[in-house]
Amino acid sequence: MREILGRRRRLRFRRTRRTEQLDAALTCATEWQWPVLPGVGLKAAGSRGDRGRGCACPDPECVVPGAHPFDPGLLAATTDARMVRWWWTNRPDAPVVMATGGRAPCAVSLPAVAGARALSVLDGWGMRLGPVVATPTRFALLVAPYGMEQLGELLYTKDSVPSSLRFHGEGGYLVLPPSVAGTGQVRWERAPLAGSARPWLPDVEAVVDALVDASAAAPGGGSRLAY
């Protein structure tokens, strides 16, 4: 039988794409010990009543389409390889969601324009940074786990804190690459070092000043919370 090369290439590409999320989830869970779970994802393209690719959750006004836990809930996040494999074998396109805090990193996120400005400032200071997650609309800097009391003391000293800043601490979550959410592709702006046993993370104290200042200088004074 004559082989149809074009179709074979497409199928191979599709299989490769479908293993990326599983590979990323296993790396986070087993190598780095960051608890993960599958995100809700997006509606199937062309589904009945679909206006574009909105969130697959029941909320028609979801503000973070595709980029949050739903079923299972956040408390199900795990580092167990068998559970991770089962989840992504059944839902290979599901976003990779990390439960922040505890054994996992925390994060501070801000609008993409402000995030790029903050990275430039921190690089100018010679600051060592950890991984940075980016979407078309936001950057998120991964930092060492912090407590709410510690964060509150840091922010109390600021004249003001732009509402466009988001703090992903204990009980929070963050979507990791190579997921796709409603705002588009999730990618590494600063990827973890290849072969590292566990990515190094800065303390939140080291970066918060630059993030607050960059957000305040963003269009609208950092008051617009764009997901």
Buried (B, 14 or more C-beta within 10 A) or exposed (E): EEEEEEEEEEEEEEEEEEEBBBEBBBBBBEBBEBBBBBBBBBBEEEEEEEEEBBBBBEEEEBEBBBBBBBEEEBEBBBBEEEBBBEBBEEBBBBBBBBBBBBEBBBBBBBBBBBBBBBBEBBEEEEEEBBBBBBBEBBBBBBBBBBEEEBBEEBBEEEEEBBEBBBBBBBEBBBBBBBBBBBBEEBBEBBEBEEEEEEBBBBEBBBBBBBBBBBBBBBEEEBEEBBB
